[in-house]
Amino acid sequence: MHALVLAALIGLGVGAKDPNNIIVKVDGRDRVVDLKAGASGDAAQKFLQCLVAGRVLRLTKDHVLLLDGNDVADHLREFMQSKTSADPCELGKAAYSPK
């Protein structure tokens, strides 16, 4: 008999440790997850903080996903390519669109 192994963990986003690493609470413990997004700067960290803090996240081997199925690192890369003067935190909050 084979045991069923879940391919993803569910956690609660705590915030951004820096522009490339988030903190996710899984099973009551904080985990630092490297997004490998190549981001830098305070604006990127602020965007990431507001994107993940307080949100339920799905962690797979290669991705951190919001519940709408979008990849957190992809959102961060898109933010880094944008040339906007909008508040990064407001953009981070708006990037999630629940189904």
C-alpha positions in Angstrom: 0.0 0.0 0.0 1.3 3.4 -0.9 1.1 6.5 1.3 -0.3 9.7 -0.2 2.3 12.5 -0.1 1.0 16.0 -0.5 3.0 18.0 -3.1 2.4 21.3 -1.4 2.5 22.8 2.0 0.0 25.5 3.2 1.3 28.3 5.3 0.5 31.9 6.4 2.6 34.7 5.0 4.3 36.6 7.7 6.3 39.1 5.7 9.5 39.8 3.7 12.9 39.2 5.3 14.5 41.0 2.4 13.7 41.6 -1.3 14.1 37.9 -2.2 13.1 36.0 0.9 9.7 35.7 2.6 8.8 34.3 6.0 5.9 31.8 6.0 4.5 30.2 9.1 4.0 26.4 8.5 2.8 24.2 11.3 3.4 26.9 13.8 7.0 27.5 12.8 8.5 30.3 10.7 10.2 29.2 7.5 12.4 31.5 5.3 11.7 30.8 1.6 14.1 32.1 -1.0 12.1 33.2 -4.1 15.2 33.4 -6.3 13.7 36.4 -8.0 16.9 38.5 -8.2 15.1 41.5 -6.7 16.8 44.3 -4.8 15.9 47.5 -3.0 13.5 48.8 -0.3 10.6 49.2 -2.7 10.8 45.5 -3.7 10.9 44.4 -0.1 7.9 46.7 0.7 6.0 45.3 -2.3 6.8 41.7 -1.2 5.9 42.4 2.4 2.4 43.7 1.5 1.9 40.9 -1.1 2.4 38.0 1.3 1.7 39.3 4.9 -1.5 37.8 6.3 -2.2 35.7 3.1 -2.5 32.0 2.9 0.2 30.6 0.6 0.8 27.3 -1.1 4.5 26.2 -1.1 5.6 23.6 -3.6 9.1 22.4 -4.4 9.7 25.2 -6.9 7.0 27.9 -6.3 5.2 30.0 -3.7 1.6 30.5 -4.9 -1.2 32.8 -3.8 -4.5 31.1 -3.5 -5.5 32.6 -6.8 -2.8 30.4 -8.4 -0.4 33.3 -9.1 3.3 32.8 -8.3 4.7 35.3 -5.8 8.1 35.4 -7.5 6.5 36.3 -10.8 4.6 39.1 -9.2 7.9 40.4 -7.7 9.7 40.2 -11.1 6.9 42.1 -12.8 7.1 44.7 -10.1 10.8 45.0 -10.5 10.4 45.6 -14.3 7.7 48.3 -13.8 8.7 52.0 -13.8 5.9 53.3 -11.5 5.8 55.9 -8.8 2.9 54.2 -7.1 3.2 53.0 -3.5 4.8 49.5 -3.6 2.7 48.4 -0.6 -0.6 49.4 -2.4 0.6 47.5 -5.5 1.5 44.5 -3.4 -2.0 44.4 -1.8 -3.7 44.9 -5.1 -1.7 42.1 -6.9 -3.8 39.4 -5.2 -7.3 38.8 -6.7 -9.3 36.1 -4.9 -11.5 34.0 -7.1 
